Amino acid sequence: MSHPTRTSETSEPATIRVDQYVAAPPETVWRLLTEPQLLRLWWAEGQVAAVVGHQFTLDTAASGKQICKVLEVDEPHRFVYTFSAAWTLTWRLEGEGTGTRVFLEHSGFDLDDERMAEAFNRMGPGWRDVVLPRLAESAARV
């Protein structure tokens, strides 16, 4: 059985890009991203650690349990890990005034795959409208 092929300008997987201002210094935001008890406040349960090669499971309300592996750590500027077999989350923190601009890239979406395209369309607004605002709110309580 042959599958139709779709030619497009970009054969690269699609990426969700979101940024959020957080009224806390990068060191505080870093802790929210890398300490399990703080990550749970705004997003997911899981034994995250800022150690390259560390493997852990994140249990999110939206995506369920996802196997993750830390790929890059540059405290307190950049934290990168796989999020399922297909996806990668890249968190980049830049100081902005007395706060932090958080840049998130959620990459690896194959838009030719119907389930991946649905996830892409659902997760973009989820990150922008729900998850990253919760990160910003949680920073005020740390």
N, C-alpha and C positions, 0 to 999 in steps of 0.2 A: 504494500500500500504506500503510495507516495503522498507526501505532505506538500501543500503549496508553500512556496518560499516567498517571502516578502522582501523586496529590496528596499533599503532605506539609506539615507545619508549616514545614519549613525548605527553601526552594528554594536556599539558599546552599550552595556547595560545602563539603564536610566538611574538617576540619582535625585533624591529629595534633598533640597538645601533649605535650611531654616536658620534664622538667627533671632536671638532673644536678648534683650538687655536685662541684667540682673543687678540689683542694687546691693552688691556685696563684692569684696575684692576677689581676684582670681583664686587665691588660696582657699577661700571658703567654698567657692563653686567647685573647685577641684575635689574637696572633701565630699561634697554632695554627689559627685560622679563616681568616686572610688572607695567609699566606705559603706559597707552593706547596711548598717543601721540608718544611714542618712539617705542612701539610694531608695530604700523602702518607703521613706516619707513622701516621695514625690513620683516614683515610677514603678519599681519592681523589687521583688524579693530575689536575693541571690548573693552568693559569696564572692562578689567582685573584689579584685585586688589589682593595684597598679604595679603589676609585675609581668614583664614580657614572658609569654609562654603559659601564663596561668590559665587554666581551663575552669569554667564555672557554668552554672545554669541560671538563667534569668527567667522568672515566672511573672509575665506581664498579664494584666487583665485583657488587653486587646489581642495579644499574639500567643498566649499560653507559654509553655516552657520552651526556651530556646537555648541551645548549646552555644557557648561563647568561648573564644580564645583571645587573649590579649596579644596584639601585634606590635603596638608601639606605645611607649610611655615617655613623655617629656614634661615632667611636673614643673609648674602648673599650667602648661600651655597646650599640650596635645595628648589625647588619650584615644587609642584606636583599638577596636576589637571586632571579631566576627560576631554576627548575630544571626544564628542559623548557618546552614552550609552555604547559603547563597549570598547573604547580606554582610555588609561591613558598616559599622558605625564609627565615624570620625568626629570627635569632639575637639574643637579648637577654642581656646579662651584668650581673649585680648582685653587688657585693662582699658577702661573707658571712663575717664573722670575718676570718681571714687568707686565705680562699679566695674562690671565685666560684661563684655559682649560675648555671648556664647554662640558659636557657629557649629551647627550639626550638619553632617552629610551622611545620609542613609543610602548607601549605594548597592548596586547589584540586581536591580529589577530588570528582568527580561520582559519587555512589554509585548513580545510576540506570544507569551504564555498568558492565557486568560486569567488564571489565578494570580499571577504576579502583577498583571496590569490592574486588577481589582485591588490588590494590596497596596500598590503604588497610589492609586486614587484615594484610598481610605486613609493610608498612613500619613500622607502629606498634611492634610488638615488636622489629623490627630496630634502630630508633633507640634504643629504651629499653634493650634487653638486650645489644646488640652495639656499635653505633657510639658512642654517648655514653660508655659505660664505657671504650672505647678512647681517647676524647679525654681522659678523666680520668687514665688510666694514662700517656698520652703527656706530659701536663703535668709529671709528676714527672721526666721525662728532658730537659726543655728548660732 
